[in-house]
C-alpha cells in the first residue's frame, strides 16, 4: 500500500491578475504568492478554474507556473493545472510543465466513459510527473465512479492525490478514505463551503481562493484541538461563502476585488466572457471585503 502523500493544510488556488491592458500581471501574481506563503499555505494550485484557465494561452499558463515555482523556491509544492479538452494539447502542455521542473500535476480530464477516461489518464501518466492529483469534478452530480478512481489508484504508483468537488462531497470524502485505507490524499474544493465537515471526516487539505490568513487559521486551530474556535471563525465567513460561491464567475469577480483592495492586485480586471458583476453585487461585496480585511489584519497582528 502506498504511503500517504505528506501534505496537509491549505492549498491556495490563485486568481490570475490582469493589467489595465488585459495582459497577465506577473508583478501582482508574485505579491499574491508571497502573501500566501506568509499566511502559511501548504501548497499552490495554478492555473485552475478560479484562474480563468480556459482564457489563458499555453504561453501564459507556463509563465504563471514558472513564476509560482520561482517564488516558492521549493518551500511548498506547486501543482500545475492540466485543464484541456483537446487531448493532444494536454500532452503538449504536460511536457512543457515537466520541462519547467514542475513535479506535481493536477489532471482534469473530461469524462465521457470509463474506457476513454482511463486511456487518457494512463497516457498522461506515462510522461512521469512525480505526483498526480486527479480532479473529481461535477457541478451537478457525484463525479467519477468509485471503481475507476480505485482502479487507477492501485494501478498507477504516482497517482497520490484526489481533489473532490462533487455534490454532495462529504460522503465521498469518507468513502474514498475508507476504500484506500486512508492512503489516498484527499482535498476538498468548492470554495471550502464544507470545510468543517471535511475536517471532521479527515480530509487532508482544502483548496480555496483568497483569504489565505483566515483559511490557514481555521485549519491550524482545528489541528491544535481548538475545534470550537475553528468552527466559530468558519461561521463568521459563511456570508462571504454564500455570496461568492453562488457561481464561479461571481467568485472570480469578488476575490479579485478583495485582492485589489488589499493592495495585492493592481486591478480587479477579468477576461471575457464572464458573468457581469452589477451594482447590487458591488454593494454587497464592499461590506464583505471590509469584513475580510479587518479580520485578516487582526490575524496578522497576532502572528507578529
C-alpha positions as CSV (number, residue, x, y, z in Angstrom):
1,X,0.0,0.0,0.0
2,X,1.2,3.5,-0.8
3,X,2.4,5.9,1.8
4,X,0.1,8.9,2.3
5,X,1.3,12.0,0.4
6,X,2.7,14.3,3.1
7,X,0.7,17.4,2.5
8,X,-1.8,18.9,5.0
9,X,-3.5,22.3,5.2
10,X,-4.4,24.9,2.7
11,X,-3.5,24.6,-1.0
12,X,-4.4,28.0,-2.4
13,X,-5.8,28.4,-5.9
14,X,-4.6,31.6,-7.4
15,X,-6.7,34.0,-9.4
16,X,-4.9,35.4,-12.4
17,X,-4.3,39.1,-12.2
18,X,-4.6,41.2,-15.3
19,X,-3.1,44.6,-16.1
20,X,-5.2,47.6,-17.3
21,X,-4.4,46.5,-20.9
22,X,-5.5,42.9,-20.3
23,X,-2.1,41.1,-20.0
24,X,-1.2,38.8,-17.2
25,X,0.2,40.9,-14.3
26,X,3.1,38.9,-13.1
27,X,4.1,41.5,-10.5
28,X,0.7,41.2,-8.8
29,X,0.9,37.4,-9.1
30,X,4.2,37.4,-7.2
31,X,2.7,39.6,-4.4
32,X,-0.2,37.1,-4.0
33,X,2.2,34.1,-3.8
34,X,4.3,35.9,-1.2
35,X,1.3,36.8,0.8
36,X,0.0,33.2,0.7
37,X,3.4,31.9,1.9
38,X,3.4,34.4,4.8
39,X,0.0,33.2,5.8
40,X,1.2,29.7,5.9
41,X,-0.3,27.9,3.0
42,X,0.9,24.4,2.4
43,X,0.7,24.4,-1.4
44,X,-0.3,26.3,-4.5
45,X,-2.5,25.2,-7.4
46,X,-2.3,27.2,-10.6
47,X,-3.7,27.7,-13.2
48,X,-7.2,26.2,-12.4
49,X,-10.8,27.2,-12.9
50,X,-10.6,30.1,-10.5
51,X,-7.5,31.3,-12.5
52,X,-9.7,31.7,-15.6
53,X,-7.6,28.9,-17.0
54,X,-9.6,28.4,-20.2
55,X,-9.0,32.1,-21.2
56,X,-5.2,31.7,-20.8
57,X,-2.8,30.8,-23.6
58,X,-0.4,28.0,-23.2
59,X,2.4,30.5,-23.0
60,X,0.7,32.4,-20.2
61,X,0.0,29.2,-18.3
62,X,3.6,28.2,-18.5
63,X,4.8,31.6,-17.3
64,X,2.3,31.6,-14.4
65,X,3.6,28.1,-13.3
66,X,7.2,29.2,-13.8
67,X,6.5,32.3,-11.6
68,X,5.0,30.2,-8.9
69,X,7.9,27.8,-8.9
70,X,10.4,30.7,-8.7
71,X,8.7,32.5,-5.8
72,X,8.0,29.4,-3.7
73,X,11.5,28.0,-4.4
74,X,10.7,24.6,-3.0
75,X,9.1,25.9,0.2
76,X,5.7,24.4,-0.8
77,X,4.6,22.1,-3.7
78,X,3.2,23.8,-6.8
79,X,0.5,21.8,-8.6
80,X,0.2,22.8,-12.3
81,X,-3.3,22.6,-13.6
82,X,-3.7,20.4,-16.7
83,X,-7.1,21.5,-18.0
84,X,-7.6,20.8,-21.7
85,X,-10.4,19.3,-23.7
86,X,-8.1,18.5,-26.6
87,X,-6.0,15.5,-25.6
88,X,-3.1,16.3,-27.8
89,X,-2.9,19.7,-26.3
90,X,-2.9,18.1,-22.8
91,X,0.1,16.0,-23.7
92,X,1.9,19.1,-25.1
93,X,1.2,21.2,-22.1
94,X,2.2,18.4,-19.6
95,X,5.5,18.0,-21.4
96,X,6.1,21.8,-21.1
97,X,5.2,21.8,-17.4
98,X,7.7,19.0,-16.7
99,X,10.3,20.8,-18.7
100,X,9.9,23.7,-16.3
101,X,10.6,21.4,-13.4
102,X,7.1,21.2,-12.1
103,X,6.8,17.8,-10.5
104,X,3.1,17.9,-9.2
105,X,0.4,17.9,-11.8
106,X,-3.4,18.2,-11.5
107,X,-5.1,16.1,-14.1
108,X,-8.5,17.5,-15.1
109,X,-9.8,15.0,-17.8
110,X,-13.2,15.3,-19.4
111,X,-15.3,12.3,-18.5
112,X,-17.5,10.6,-21.2
113,X,-16.9,6.9,-20.3
114,X,-14.6,4.9,-18.2
115,X,-12.5,3.4,-21.0
116,X,-11.8,6.8,-22.7
117,X,-11.0,8.4,-19.3
118,X,-8.7,5.6,-18.3
119,X,-6.9,5.6,-21.6
120,X,-6.2,9.4,-21.3
121,X,-5.1,9.1,-17.7
122,X,-2.7,6.3,-18.4
123,X,-1.2,8.0,-21.4
124,X,-0.6,11.2,-19.5
125,X,0.8,9.2,-16.5
126,X,3.4,7.7,-18.9
127,X,5.1,11.1,-19.0
128,X,6.0,10.5,-15.4
129,X,5.3,13.5,-13.3
130,X,6.4,12.9,-9.7
131,X,2.8,13.3,-8.3
132,X,-0.6,13.1,-10.0
133,X,-3.6,14.8,-8.4
134,X,-6.8,13.9,-10.0
135,X,-9.7,16.4,-10.3
136,X,-13.0,14.7,-9.4
137,X,-15.3,17.5,-10.5
138,X,-19.1,17.5,-11.1
139,X,-21.2,20.6,-10.6
140,X,-24.5,18.7,-10.6
141,X,-23.7,15.2,-9.6
142,X,-21.5,12.7,-7.9
143,X,-18.4,12.7,-10.1
144,X,-16.2,9.9,-11.2
145,X,-17.1,6.3,-10.4
146,X,-15.5,5.0,-7.2
147,X,-14.3,1.9,-9.0
148,X,-12.5,3.9,-11.6
149,X,-10.7,6.0,-9.0
150,X,-9.7,3.0,-7.0
151,X,-8.5,1.1,-10.1
152,X,-6.3,3.9,-11.2
153,X,-5.0,4.5,-7.6
154,X,-4.0,0.8,-7.3
155,X,-2.5,0.7,-10.8
156,X,-0.6,3.9,-11.0
157,X,2.1,4.5,-8.4
158,X,2.4,8.2,-8.9
159,X,-1.4,8.8,-8.5
160,X,-1.3,10.0,-5.0
161,X,-4.0,12.8,-4.5
162,X,-7.6,13.3,-5.3
163,X,-9.4,16.7,-5.3
164,X,-13.1,16.2,-4.7
165,X,-15.6,18.7,-6.0
166,X,-18.9,16.9,-6.3
167,X,-22.4,17.4,-4.9
168,X,-22.6,16.3,-2.1
169,X,-19.0,15.9,-1.2
170,X,-19.0,14.7,2.4
171,X,-19.9,11.0,1.9
172,X,-17.5,10.7,-1.0
173,X,-14.7,12.2,1.2
174,X,-15.2,9.4,3.7
175,X,-15.7,6.6,1.2
176,X,-12.5,7.4,-0.7
177,X,-10.6,7.5,2.5
178,X,-12.1,4.2,3.6
179,X,-11.6,2.4,0.2
180,X,-7.9,3.3,0.2
181,X,-7.3,2.7,3.9
182,X,-6.5,6.4,4.3
183,X,-3.6,6.2,1.8
184,X,-5.2,8.4,-0.9
185,X,-4.6,12.1,-0.2
186,X,-8.0,13.8,-0.3
187,X,-8.5,17.5,-0.8
188,X,-11.8,19.4,-0.7
189,X,-12.7,22.2,-3.1
190,X,-16.0,24.1,-3.8
191,X,-14.6,27.3,-2.1
192,X,-14.3,25.2,1.1
193,X,-18.0,25.5,1.9
194,X,-17.8,22.1,3.5
195,X,-14.5,22.8,5.4
196,X,-15.7,21.9,8.9
197,X,-17.4,18.7,7.6
198,X,-14.3,17.9,5.7
199,X,-12.1,18.3,8.8
200,X,-14.5,16.1,10.7
201,X,-14.2,13.4,8.0
202,X,-10.4,13.5,8.0
203,X,-9.8,15.4,4.7
204,X,-6.1,16.2,4.4
205,X,-6.2,19.6,2.6
206,X,-8.5,22.3,1.3
207,X,-8.3,24.4,-1.9
208,X,-9.9,27.8,-1.5
209,X,-9.2,31.0,-3.4
210,X,-8.0,34.1,-1.4
211,X,-8.5,34.7,2.3
212,X,-5.2,33.0,3.0
213,X,-4.9,34.1,6.6
214,X,-8.4,33.1,7.5
215,X,-8.3,29.7,6.0
216,X,-4.9,28.8,7.4
217,X,-6.1,29.9,10.9
218,X,-9.2,27.8,10.7
219,X,-7.2,24.8,9.7
220,X,-4.5,25.4,12.4
221,X,-7.0,25.9,15.2
222,X,-8.6,22.6,14.3
223,X,-5.3,20.7,14.2
224,X,-4.4,22.2,17.6
225,X,-7.7,20.8,19.0
226,X,-9.4,24.2,19.3
227,X,-12.3,23.0,17.3
228,X,-14.9,25.4,18.7
229,X,-12.7,28.4,17.8
230,X,-12.1,27.0,14.3
231,X,-15.8,26.5,13.8
232,X,-16.6,29.9,15.1
233,X,-14.2,31.6,12.7
234,X,-15.6,29.5,9.9
235,X,-19.1,30.6,10.8
236,X,-18.0,34.2,10.6
237,X,-17.1,33.8,6.9
238,X,-20.3,32.0,5.9
239,X,-21.9,35.2,4.4
240,X,-18.8,35.5,2.2
241,X,-19.1,32.0,1.0
242,X,-22.8,32.2,0.4
243,X,-22.3,35.3,-1.7
244,X,-19.1,34.4,-3.6
245,X,-19.9,30.7,-4.1
246,X,-23.2,31.2,-6.0
247,X,-21.2,31.0,-9.3
248,X,-17.6,30.6,-10.2
249,X,-17.7,33.9,-12.2
250,X,-19.0,35.8,-9.1
251,X,-16.2,34.2,-7.0
252,X,-13.6,35.4,-9.6
253,X,-15.0,39.0,-9.6
254,X,-15.3,39.0,-5.8
255,X,-11.8,37.7,-4.9
256,X,-10.1,39.9,-7.4
257,X,-11.8,42.9,-5.9
258,X,-10.7,41.8,-2.5
259,X,-7.1,41.3,-3.7
260,X,-7.2,44.7,-5.3
261,X,-8.5,46.4,-2.2
262,X,-5.8,44.6,-0.2
263,X,-3.2,46.2,-2.5
264,X,-2.0,42.8,-3.8
265,X,-3.5,43.1,-7.3
266,X,-3.1,46.3,-9.2
267,X,-6.6,45.9,-10.9
268,X,-9.6,43.7,-10.4
269,X,-9.8,43.1,-14.1
270,X,-11.3,39.8,-15.6
271,X,-11.3,38.3,-19.0
272,X,-14.5,37.9,-21.1
273,X,-16.7,36.0,-21.4
274,X,-17.8,36.2,-17.8
275,X,-21.0,36.9,-15.9
276,X,-21.5,40.6,-15.1
277,X,-20.9,41.9,-11.6
278,X,-23.6,44.6,-11.2
279,X,-24.2,47.4,-8.7
280,X,-26.0,45.2,-6.3
281,X,-23.2,42.7,-6.3
282,X,-20.9,45.7,-5.7
283,X,-22.8,46.9,-2.7
284,X,-22.8,43.5,-1.0
285,X,-19.2,42.8,-1.8
286,X,-17.8,46.1,-0.4
287,X,-19.1,45.3,3.0
288,X,-17.9,41.7,2.9
289,X,-14.5,42.8,1.7
290,X,-14.2,45.3,4.5
291,X,-15.0,42.5,7.0
292,X,-12.4,40.2,5.5
293,X,-9.7,42.8,5.6
294,X,-10.4,43.7,9.2
295,X,-10.4,40.0,10.2
296,X,-7.2,39.2,8.4
297,X,-5.5,42.3,9.8
298,X,-6.3,41.0,13.3
299,X,-4.9,37.6,12.5
300,X,-1.7,39.2,11.1
301,X,-1.2,41.2,14.2
302,X,-1.5,38.1,16.4
303,X,1.2,36.4,14.3
304,X,3.8,39.1,14.7
